[in-house]
């Protein structure tokens, strides 16, 4: 009876040792996060998705029909930066990493645009040689918002968020368990 118990304990310990070796040989969560942010900044969304768990995707999808959406995404990713706060905390096959993310401040952009829209519209009209601005024309609105995004980006406004990023160990590597907090921090607020 005791030899059976010994074999069961030995098998149990050997499996635990095997998992530990696999986890310790994988890139740590901080390296995974760094590679994820690098892929985003390069706008390589397929590569960024590789670092996400549960077959999640971070590829922005323009459902607005406006071209300025792509400029907004570009501005967001151009301003994107991060700083690690401490080291990853690993608990078995789960891990967390505290980060400080700087990104495009969407709410400040909206406020800034409201305060500067008359000037932007005037500059657009002068540039296009227009005497009247058709504010019902979606192409005109699109162009004005593209100008606003460009001008706002030049002022270097950014939003700083401190969040905890969750990771899971799956498919022999650490993957980011995406969350609303992470998406909001990357793309500049709610």
N, C-alpha and C positions, 0 to 999 in steps of 0.2 A: 504494500500500500504506500509506503513512504517513497519507493522508487518511482511510482507513477506521479506522485505529487512533485517530486524533484524534476522529472521530465517536463511536466506542465509549467513549472516555474522557469525552467531553462528555456523552453519555447517562448514563453511570455517575455522574458528578458531579451531574447535574441531578436524578436520582432521590434521591441522598443528601441534596441540599439540600431537596427537597420533604419528605422524612421529617422532617428537622430542624425545618422550619417548623411542621409539624403537632404534633410533640412539644412544641416550645417554646410553642405557643399553648394547650396543654392545661393544666388545673390541675395543679400539682406534687403529688408523692406526699404531702407533709405536709398539704396542703389536703384532698386526698382522704381521708386518714386522719382528719383532724379532722371532716370531714363524715360519715364512717362512724360515728365514736363518737357524734356528735350524734344521728344517726338511731337508734342503739341506745338511747341515753338517753331518747329520745322514744318508744321501743318501736315505732318505725316500721320493722319488719323488711323490708318490701318495698323501702323506700328504702335501707336498709343493704345489702340484697342487690345493689342497683345498683352499689355500689362494689367488689363481689367479681368476680374473674375466673372463667372457666370455668363460668359458670352455677351457681356455688356458692350455698348459702343458709346463713344464720346463724339462721334462725327456729327457736327452741327447740320441740321436739315432746315433749309429755308422754306418755311411754309407760308411766308408772308407775301411772296410774289414780288417783293421789292429787292432791287439790286444792292441797296445800302446794307442789307443783312450781311453780305459777304465782307463788306468794308468794316462793319462792326466786329465781326469775328476776327478779321485781320488785326484791327486795333487792339482788341482784347488780348490776343495772343502775343502781339508785339510788346505790350506792357507787362505781360505775365512774368513774374519772378517769384522765388520762394526762398525760405530760410528754414532749416531744420531747427526745432526746439527740442534739444535733448537727443537721446538715442532711441531706436525702436525698442518697444517692450514686447517680448515674445512670450506667449503662453501656449505651449503645445503647438497646435496648427493654426493659431490665431495670433495676430500681432497688431499693434497700434503704433502710430508715429505722429507726433505733434509737429505741425508746420505752421509757418506764417506765410501767407500767400498775398502778394501784391498784384492787383489787376485793374483793369479798366473799371471806373466807378460809374455804373449805369445810372444810378439815381442822380449823381452830381452832373452827369452828362445831360440828363433831361432838364435839370434846373438851369444849367449853363446855356443850353440851347434856347430855352424859353426867354432867357435874358438877352440873348444875342441874335435871335431869329430875324429881327428887322434889319439889322446890319448885314447879315448873311444873305437875306433875300435881295437887299439893295445891291450888294456886290455881284450877285448872280445876274440880276437884271442888267447892270452896266456891262458885265462881261459878255452877256448874250445879246446886247443891243435891244433889250425889250423895254417897252413903255408900260406894259401891263403884265402882271404875274397871275397866271391861271392856277390858283391854289386847289382846283379840282382835278388837275392833270397829275396823275400818279407818277409820270416820268419826271415832271418838274419837282415834285415833292421828293422823289428819289434822289435827284441830283443835289438838291439843297441839303438833304440829310447827309449825303456823302461828303459835301463840303464841311458841314458841321462836325462830323466825326473827325475829319482830317484836322480842322482847326483846334478842336478840343484835344486831340491826341498830342498836338504840338505844345500844349500847356502843361503836359506831364502830370496831370491829375491821376491819382491812383487810390484804390481802396485796399486797405490791409485787413485781412481776416486771419484769425488764429483758429485752426480746426484740428481735429483728430482724424487721421486717415486710418481706416481699418483695412487689414490684410487677412487673407486666408491662404493657407498652403495647399495648393491643388496642382495636379499634373507636374509634380516634382519641382515646383517653383512658387515663390510668393507672388500673389496677385492682389491688386487693389480691389476691395469690395466697394464699388462706387456708391456714392451717397449724394443726396441733394446738397448737403453742405459743401462738398467738394466741387460740384458743378457750379453752384452759386459763387463760390470763392474764385474759381477760374474765370468765369464770364461776368464778374463784376456786380453781383448783388441781385436781389429779387426784383 
